Amino acid sequence: MDLQVPEIITGRFCENAKIGLFRQSRLEYANPESHFSFSIPRNWQQIPSEVIDQVIKAALSQISSENPNFEAGFQETADYFIRYPYLLIKSYPADRGSISKIAKSFSASNFEKAAERLETTALIRNFTSGNPVVDSKRKMVMIGTNLEVANIGPIRSLTAISPGRESVVEFYFYTRLDEYEDDLSVFDQILDSFRFESGFEYRDIHPASTSSI
């Protein structure tokens, strides 16, 4: 399985009925089962699923028995994994809850409770989280966090939750704190490219102000 963005068009990977289509100018990821797609910059590459299993899930298993079930990950192209900035995504069936309900479930207090469990493992410290905001243009719930990762240093993360008619998609962006402003434009491009298939969008959102994360 070639996970690099090729110099010439085409290349497909198929895993658990989730298909990513490589194009010359970008990497397009599509999940037919959850009816969504988005684009990744050409100078990014997919993180092999075994790396996600070994590194990310292994770390999270220290604080929770729940499988995070990340379906894919991407990072800026490098000769090693995992390199900042990187992105993890997952999707799951929607429970028909309103976007305000989703925002409440991703409240700062809930994030901080998870951080307290992480801090007991010495993986992170000095975790702080902002309150979730609704981006009415993108129809997403956004929340930003700061933390210090062992042997890495200060990290800034941005979580974006996009509810659809039948599924919810979560984006988890991570970058070094001192590179966040530069990487934010890339994160914005990825989120702006996100689409649910026609008829599978979230339709029950009310106008709301959008704040910076």
N, C-alpha and C positions, 0 to 999 in steps of 0.2 A: 504494500500500500504506500503510494507516494504522497506524503503529506505536504510537500513543498509546492509553492505556487510555481507552475511550469513557465518556461519562457514562451511557449506556444500554447494556443488554446487547447483546451479539453484535458480531461482527466477526471475521472469520477471515483468517488469512494462511496461505498454503501455499507452501512452498519446498522443493524437493528431497524431496517426500513427507513433510516434517516439518510438523506442524500445530500451531498455537497457537490456543487458544480463549479469547477475551476474555470475562470476566464482569464484572458491575457492581462487585462487591466485591474482585475480585482478578484477576490475570492468570495464567491457567493455561497452562503450556507442556507439550505432549505430543509425544513422538517415537514414532509407531506402529511404526517399523521396529526400534527398540531396546527397545520395550515399557516405557517409563517416562514419568512425568509429575511435575510439581511446580508449586507456586504462588508467585507473586511479589506483594508488596504492591501495593495499588492506586496508591500514590504513586510507583511505579516505571514505567519504560517500556523498551521494547526498543531496543537499539542497532542501527541499520541495519547490515546485513551489509557494505555498502560501507565503512562507518566502521571496522569490525573489520579489513577487508582493508587499508585505507589506513594505519591507525594502528598496530594491534597487530601484524599480520603483517609490516608493513614494519620495525618495530623488531626483531622476532625474527629476521627474515631476515639481520640484520647478524651474527648469531652462529651461525646454522644454516641449512643448505639444506633442512632438513625442514619441510614445511608443518604448522603446528600444528593445522589443520583444526578451528577453533572453529566449532561449528554455530550458536551464538546467544550473545548478550550482553544484559545488562540493567543499568540504572542508575537511581538516584533521579531522578525527573523534573526536567528542567531545559531551558533553551532552547538548550543546546549539548551536544555530545558531545566527549570522554568526561568524565563528572563522577564524582567519588568520592562515595559508595561505588559500586562496580560489580561485576558478576559475569560471568564467561565460562564456558561449558560446552562439553564435547565428549564424544562417545561413540565406542566402537569395539568390534569383536568381542572377546569374552573368550577367553583361551587355556586356560581350565580351571585356571589356577593357583590356589593357595590364597591366602587373604587375607594370610597371613604373607609369601608371596612378593611380593605387591603392596606390602606395607609396606617390604620390603627394597629394592625397586626405587625407592621414593621416599624413600630414606634421606637424612639430612642431608648426607652427603658428596656424594651425587649432585647435590643442589640446589646445594651450594657450588661444585661443578665448573662447573655451568651459570652460576652467578653470576660466576665468574672470567672466563668468556668475555664476559659482559655488561659487566663492569667495564672491559674493554679498549676498549669502544665509548664510554665516558664516559656511558652511559645511567644506570647505577646505581653505588652504592658502599656500603661498610659493610654488606654482606649478612651476615645471621646466620640460622641455621635451627635449629629444634628437631628432636628425633627424632620419627619417626612414632609415633602411638599408635592402637590399635584401639578404636573405639567399638562395643562389642558390641551395644548397644541399637539403634543405627542401622545396624549392619553396614557400617561405613565405616572407612577409614583416614584419619586426620587429621594434617596437619602445618602448623605455623605458621612464618612467616618475617618478618623485619624487614629493611628496606632503605631507602636514600635514593635517590630518583629525581631526576634532573637537572631543575631549574626547578620542582620540585614540593615536595620535602622528604621527611621521614620517612614511610614507608608500612608498614602492617602487612598481611600477606596470610594467608589461610587456605585451604589446599587440602584438599578432601574427595574421596576416591575411593570409589565405591560399585560393587562387582562384582556382576553378576547372572549368571543361568544362561547367557546367550548374549552379554551385552555388559557393558562397563565404562563407567561415567559418571564424569566428573571435573568438579568445581566449583572455580573459582578466584575467590575473593573478594578484593577490594582496597579498602582504606580508609585515610584518613590516620591516623597513629599516635595522635594526640590525640583521635580520634573513635572509636577501635576499640571501647571498652567500650560506647558507645551503639549502635554499628552491629552489635555481636555478637548482640544480641537479634533483629535482623532476619535475620541470617545463620542463626541457629538456627531461626527460623520457616520459612525456605526449606528447610533440610535436613530439618526435621521433616515437611514436606509431601511430601517425595520418596517416590515409590512405583514399584516395578516392577509390571507387571501380574501377576495371579495365575498362578503356575506358572513365572514368569521370575525369581523372587527367587534370591538367593544362599543356599544351604542348608548349606554346609560351614564354618560358623564356630563356633569354640569359645569358651566364656566367657572374657572377659578384662577386666581392669580398665580403666576409662576415666579418662584424665587430662585436665586442662584444657590448652588450647592456648595 
